């Protein structure tokens, strides 16, 4: 939905891009292979595969990927077919996805929108409904759903 995989994409991907612990990077990345972040990145990532933010990795910016896996910390906007927040992960920001999972111990602070709403990215004529739920640690989560027309 967000990025289309093709046979050429899979054939040209020969490795994984890694930002090592201790490495600090500022800028935008466009990748045609999986990515692992152990260091710090301030900028945007556009990846046709998975992006994994590991401990003690931190990303501040926008991530557009097929699959986002968070074990470290991220803050910004996230667009993916699938988003997984694992036990040690923390997401702050807005997620655009139809498939979000949060493991026990994982934390999410922000909003979730259906993947289709990212294509509209303009003010809605009617306000969105907000549903509040709690995660396993008792933190309040807000999920925004479009209002009935």
C-alpha positions as CSV (number, residue, x, y, z in Angstrom):
1,X,0.0,0.0,0.0
2,X,2.6,2.6,1.0
3,X,5.5,1.2,-1.1
4,X,5.2,-1.3,-3.9
5,X,7.6,-4.2,-3.9
6,X,8.6,-5.5,-7.3
7,X,10.6,-8.4,-8.4
8,X,13.5,-6.0,-9.2
9,X,13.4,-4.6,-5.6
10,X,13.8,-8.1,-4.2
11,X,16.6,-9.0,-6.6
12,X,18.6,-5.9,-6.0
13,X,18.5,-6.0,-2.2
14,X,21.8,-7.7,-1.2
15,X,22.1,-6.6,2.4
16,X,20.9,-4.5,5.3
17,X,21.7,-0.9,6.0
18,X,22.9,-0.5,9.6
19,X,23.3,2.6,11.6
20,X,25.6,1.4,14.4
21,X,25.4,2.3,18.1
22,X,27.4,5.5,18.7
23,X,26.6,6.8,15.2
24,X,24.6,10.0,14.9
25,X,23.2,10.9,11.5
26,X,21.2,13.8,10.3
27,X,19.5,13.8,6.9
28,X,17.0,11.9,4.7
29,X,17.5,8.3,3.6
30,X,15.9,6.4,0.7
31,X,16.6,2.7,0.8
32,X,15.9,-0.4,-1.3
33,X,16.9,-2.8,1.4
34,X,16.0,-3.5,5.1
35,X,17.4,-1.1,7.7
36,X,18.5,-1.6,11.3
37,X,19.1,1.4,13.5
38,X,21.1,1.1,16.7
39,X,22.4,4.7,16.7
40,X,20.6,8.0,16.4
41,X,19.0,9.5,13.3
42,X,17.3,12.8,12.8
43,X,15.6,12.9,9.4
44,X,13.3,11.0,7.2
45,X,13.5,7.3,6.1
46,X,11.8,6.0,3.0
47,X,12.3,2.2,2.7
48,X,10.8,-0.4,0.4
49,X,11.4,-3.1,3.1
50,X,11.4,-3.2,6.9
51,X,12.9,-0.6,9.2
52,X,13.9,-1.8,12.7
53,X,14.8,0.6,15.4
54,X,16.7,-1.5,18.0
55,X,17.9,-0.6,21.6
56,X,19.4,1.9,22.2
57,X,18.5,3.4,18.8
58,X,16.5,6.6,18.4
59,X,14.8,8.2,15.3
60,X,13.3,11.6,15.1
61,X,11.5,12.2,11.8
62,X,9.1,10.5,9.3
63,X,9.4,6.8,8.4
64,X,7.7,5.4,5.3
65,X,8.3,1.6,5.0
66,X,6.7,-1.7,4.3
67,X,7.1,-2.8,8.0
68,X,8.3,-0.7,11.0
69,X,9.6,-2.6,14.1
70,X,10.3,-0.6,17.2
71,X,12.5,-1.9,20.0
72,X,14.1,1.5,20.7
73,X,12.6,5.0,20.5
74,X,11.0,6.9,17.7
75,X,9.2,10.2,17.4
76,X,7.4,11.6,14.4
77,X,5.1,10.3,11.7
78,X,5.0,6.7,10.6
79,X,3.5,5.2,7.4
80,X,3.6,1.4,7.0
81,X,1.5,-1.6,6.1
82,X,2.5,-3.0,9.5
83,X,3.8,-1.4,12.7
84,X,5.1,-3.5,15.6
85,X,6.0,-2.0,19.0
86,X,8.0,-4.6,20.9
87,X,8.5,-4.9,24.6
88,X,11.2,-2.2,24.9
89,X,9.8,0.0,22.2
90,X,8.4,3.6,22.5
91,X,6.6,5.5,19.7
92,X,5.6,9.1,20.1
93,X,3.7,10.6,17.2
94,X,1.2,9.7,14.5
95,X,0.9,6.2,12.9
96,X,-0.8,5.7,9.6
97,X,-1.4,1.9,9.3
98,X,-4.2,-0.7,9.3
99,X,-2.0,-3.2,11.2
100,X,-0.6,-2.0,14.6
101,X,0.5,-4.4,17.4
102,X,1.9,-3.4,20.8
103,X,3.6,-6.1,22.9
104,X,3.2,-6.0,26.7
105,X,5.8,-3.4,27.9
106,X,5.8,-1.5,24.6
107,X,4.6,2.1,24.7
108,X,2.8,4.3,22.3
109,X,1.9,8.0,22.8
110,X,0.0,9.6,20.0
111,X,-2.6,9.0,17.4
112,X,-3.4,6.1,15.0
113,X,-5.1,6.7,11.7
114,X,-6.3,4.2,9.1
115,X,-3.9,3.9,6.2
116,X,-6.4,5.3,3.8
117,X,-6.5,8.6,5.8
118,X,-2.9,9.4,5.0
119,X,-3.9,9.9,1.3
120,X,-6.4,12.5,2.3
121,X,-4.0,14.7,4.5
122,X,-6.3,17.7,4.4
123,X,-8.6,19.0,7.1
124,X,-11.8,17.0,7.6
125,X,-15.2,18.7,7.2
126,X,-16.4,17.0,10.4
127,X,-14.3,16.3,13.5
128,X,-13.0,12.8,14.1
129,X,-14.2,10.6,16.9
130,X,-11.7,9.7,19.5
131,X,-11.7,6.4,21.3
132,X,-9.6,6.0,24.4
133,X,-8.1,2.6,25.4
134,X,-5.4,1.5,27.8
135,X,-2.3,-0.5,27.1
136,X,-1.0,-3.3,29.4
137,X,0.8,-0.8,31.6
138,X,-2.4,1.2,32.1
139,X,-1.3,4.1,29.9
140,X,-4.2,5.8,28.0
141,X,-4.1,5.4,24.3
142,X,-6.2,7.5,21.8
143,X,-7.3,6.2,18.5
144,X,-8.9,8.5,16.0
145,X,-11.6,7.2,13.8
146,X,-13.3,9.1,11.0
147,X,-16.8,10.5,11.8
148,X,-19.8,9.1,10.0
149,X,-20.8,11.3,7.1
